[in-house]
Amino acid sequence: MSNPLRGEVLRLYKNLLYLGRDYPKGTSYFRERLKTAFMKNKDITDPEKIKKLVDRGDLVIKELEALYFLRKYRAMKKRYCEPEH
């Protein structure tokens, strides 16, 4: 893939791997799913399709960040707020 978008794809993969460390089902589960998703699309050479897939990956990053933020918020709320009866 000697494509100008190669750097973007690698950046996306590295960011997703980093975010996968805290995935609720485990790091290995996330890593396998990530690898499968990237390998499924490895033969795509059209720059427009690659750009769409990278944008979709960025959306997944935002969703993961929201998931982690919500989990941290719930843990803090449970820890510091009184339970409502």
GUDODO-356140 format. One line per field, with one value per residue (C-alpha): x negated, y negated, z negated; chain; residue in three letters. Coordinates in nm, 3 decimals, always signed. Layout:
BEGIN
X X, ...
Y Y, ...
Z Z, ...
chain A, ...
res ALA, ...
END
This chain:
BEGIN
X +0.000, -0.226, +0.055, +0.051, +0.329, +0.107, -0.003, +0.358, +0.445, +0.147, +0.235, +0.590, +0.474, +0.233, +0.495, +0.749, +0.494, +0.419, +0.788, +0.847, +0.647, +0.949, +1.216, +1.471, +1.442, +1.064, +0.765, +0.722, +1.087, +1.055, +0.722, +0.862, +1.170, +0.953, +0.715, +1.007, +1.163, +0.839, +0.752, +1.099, +1.029, +0.659, +0.712, +0.896, +0.694, +0.950, +0.852, +1.216, +1.311, +1.004, +1.091, +1.448, +1.314, +1.070, +1.356, +1.559, +1.264, +1.244, +1.612, +1.537, +1.263, +1.511, +1.760, +1.494, +1.388, +1.753, +1.790, +1.483, +1.587, +1.932, +1.781, +1.551, +1.839, +2.054, +1.771, +1.711, +2.082, +2.112, +1.808, +1.891, +2.265, +2.504, +2.727, +3.083, +3.349
Y +0.000, -0.277, -0.523, -0.875, -0.762, -0.490, -0.719, -0.794, -0.425, -0.346, -0.633, -0.505, -0.151, -0.267, -0.489, -0.208, +0.033, -0.218, -0.269, +0.105, +0.145, +0.052, +0.232, +0.404, +0.745, +0.742, +0.634, +0.959, +0.959, +0.602, +0.668, +0.968, +0.774, +0.480, +0.701, +0.876, +0.543, +0.409, +0.733, +0.743, +0.410, +0.457, +0.492, +0.163, -0.078, -0.347, -0.663, -0.768, -0.435, -0.442, -0.794, -0.683, -0.389, -0.614, -0.853, -0.557, -0.454, -0.805, -0.774, -0.446, -0.625, -0.891, -0.622, -0.438, -0.759, -0.828, -0.474, -0.512, -0.856, -0.727, -0.433, -0.663, -0.899, -0.616, -0.489, -0.837, -0.889, -0.555, -0.628, -0.983, -1.024, -0.885, -0.608, -0.720, -0.519
Z +0.000, +0.124, +0.086, -0.059, -0.294, -0.441, -0.724, -0.815, -0.820, -1.042, -1.276, -1.299, -1.374, -1.645, -1.808, -1.809, -1.957, -2.231, -2.309, -2.309, -2.629, -2.839, -2.636, -2.863, -2.696, -2.716, -2.516, -2.327, -2.215, -2.090, -1.917, -1.727, -1.614, -1.508, -1.311, -1.140, -1.041, -0.895, -0.715, -0.559, -0.391, -0.310, +0.067, +0.113, +0.326, +0.411, +0.217, +0.174, +0.016, -0.205, -0.319, -0.403, -0.603, -0.790, -0.871, -0.997, -1.213, -1.357, -1.448, -1.626, -1.822, -1.934, -2.039, -2.239, -2.412, -2.501, -2.636, -2.856, -2.976, -3.070, -3.255, -3.452, -3.527, -3.661, -3.879, -4.023, -4.081, -4.256, -4.470, -4.580, -4.567, -4.821, -4.694, -4.632, -4.812
chain A, A, A, A, A, A, A, A, A, A, A, A, A, A, A, A, A, A, A, A, A, A, A, A, A, A, A, A, A, A, A, A, A, A, A, A, A, A, A, A, A, A, A, A, A, A, A, A, A, A, A, A, A, A, A, A, A, A, A, A, A, A, A, A, A, A, A, A, A, A, A, A, A, A, A, A, A, A, A, A, A, A, A, A, A
res MET, SER, ASN, PRO, LEU, ARG, GLY, GLU, VAL, LEU, ARG, LEU, TYR, LYS, ASN, LEU, LEU, TYR, LEU, GLY, ARG, ASP, TYR, PRO, LYS, GLY, THR, SER, TYR, PHE, ARG, GLU, ARG, LEU, LYS, THR, ALA, PHE, MET, LYS, ASN, LYS, ASP, ILE, THR, ASP, PRO, GLU, LYS, ILE, LYS, LYS, LEU, VAL, ASP, ARG, GLY, ASP, LEU, VAL, ILE, LYS, GLU, LEU, GLU, ALA, LEU, TYR, PHE, LEU, ARG, LYS, TYR, ARG, ALA, MET, LYS, LYS, ARG, TYR, CYS, GLU, PRO, GLU, HIS
END
